[in-house]
Amino acid sequence: MMDFNSMKKWIMAGGLAISMFAGSATAQVIGGDVAIDGSNDDVIFLGGEIDVRGQINGDIKGVAGSIRVNADVTGSVQLAGGEIDVAGTIGEDLDLAGGDLQSRSNVSGDANFAGGDIEVSGAIGGMLNAAAGNVEIDSQVAGAAKLAGGYVETSRASRVGGTAEVVGGEVHLAGEISGRVEIEGGEIHLSGVFLDDVDITAEEVYILEGTRIVGALTVQSGQEPVIADGTSFGSYEYEYSDFNFGAKDWENVDFDVDFNAPTGIFGLFIPGAVFLLAALACLVAPGGTASVARRFRERPVVSGFIGFIGFALSPIFLITMTVLLAITVVGILLIPIMWIVFWPFMLLCMGFGAVAIGDMAFNRRPDEKTLNLGMRLLSTFVVVAVFAALGAVPVLGVLTGFVLLFIGFGAWLLSLGKRRDVTPALASDAAV
């Protein structure tokens, strides 16, 4: 029922990390406690506690532990942090990811939220997407709304101009929804005005007094809904379905993964795995690995910094995806796979880092030629061998491993979507 591809905008932490320092902007700030009062340019920051006020003639993008924005922004706002509070006006889209999110702003475009607790008020000119453990909406939404969480509530003052798709353990819908409504969850409470059809698949359904449904009410549940006096709907159909909302069975899912490296963390296992994955990447996608190496050569510092930010934000991505997948029975089966695949991907990023450093060390004339496959593998092997040797010193080995990871992850992120403009001459040089 829920189109999770459309929810991918919620998980924008990786994209935020790319856009933060990869693009051109004049107002870039790094600091522990920063206050910004107005700007005629984009505001891009990384800090512990950020306070943005006044008129911002551009975008706001940032990562911080605590973020407060009370500003009139002509562009878009993209933020990730532990606590985020946004007020004022936003000329384009609003994207927030973090622990405790509160938006009291008037947004002209779409609003997308992913976090632990979400409170949304103010007007939204486009779509509203929100996924969290706790979602509370008290907003005027011109477009459609897609909501997912352990607890989802829309207030009596809320309005949704388009369709609504809701998934949650406990759902309370009041206010007014103009379009078709689809709900899936454990316990559903309706007490608002619905101007189109309402389809519900749930364990328990309660239609409260004063609820008005202009279209058809269709319920699939293991028990008939409780319908209070004083309700109205165009038509009503109940179908028995032994439905068990997936979120109630999380405790029955085993997430344990036993993994024992035969020679220790920084023995031969990890360097060997890094080289093997890098070699496979060079064989299967030579253009892609060459693009990663070029992006690092073009922006070596930026690559490492973006890799660091992306790695730091990866827990937010994993936790949010776990929440989204766990609300469906099929999705629960994908959660262990996602967590298992994450670690080989980190090793592959270390391999990309070795490829990038090897290319910089061995390819002295990058404007005229690129390394052929043999030299690419040799240069990567030399870098991995140095990494393995440094692994004999625990602290130095760990630091070296993280350097490779950040460089490879950042260069890979920068290479996404880039046109691989390899000329025929260079392509022939790359052949074995």
C-alpha angles and dihedrals in degrees: 000000000000116000099221093181087069089053093061089093087071092063095060099133093107092047090047091055091052096048095043100074104004095073130067118264136143102214104067117151132186118182149114101251114015132174120191119191108190131325138199090211139049114294114223121173148166117195151117100260122011129187118186122186142160129029117342114191097197140017131321118218126166154136121220143138093247124018128184120181122181102161146116104248122191094196135035131303122221117176139165124187150113097272122015128181117180126184136157126052130317120200097203135009130338120213121179130175125175148080107296114019127184125175121185094159132117106239122197095196135030124321120213126183135179122172150091101288124012129190117179128184134150128062124309117198097196136021127331120217120177133167124173145118089268123023122184119177125192098158145118105239118189095193137034126312130217115187131178132172150109089271121020125182135172117193128232089253093054122107130192116193097194138031124315130215116188131182121177148132091241120014128188115183120186130147121055131308118187101192136054115301126214118186132182123177152101103274121013127192121185123190105146142082117278117188097192139030121315120208118189130186110180148124095245129018127190121185104195130209114284095026113143123192114182094190133040124311113214120183129187112186145130089251135031115266121257106242117192125213116266096045127123137193137166094241137345133215128174124192124185113239126168090226121173115186108230097225091069091062100052091110089062093059116094112218096173115128118186113209126166120182106217096217104028133268097291100025119096098301102076096038089047092049091046093052093044093052092044091050091050090050091051091050099043100035110019092160092052095050090046089052090052090052092049093050091053092048091050095046111014097161094041091050093055093044094049090047090053092049092045092050091047090052095045093092089059089052094047095046093046093048089048090055092048094047095043094062090072128054093230091047092056089064090057096053098079090045091053093050092046094048091049093072098050087048089056089052089050089053089053086053090052088052090054090048092051095048091044091052092052092048099044104030105071096166105046094158092062105036145357128226116274119233095266094051091043091056092043094050091047091049092052092052092047090048090054089049090052092049092050088050088075086075103062100210095040091046092053092048092048091049092052091048090055091046095050093045094047095043093047095045090048091051091049091050094055111110093003117135110246097223099185111161120224090252093054091043091056091050089053093057119104 
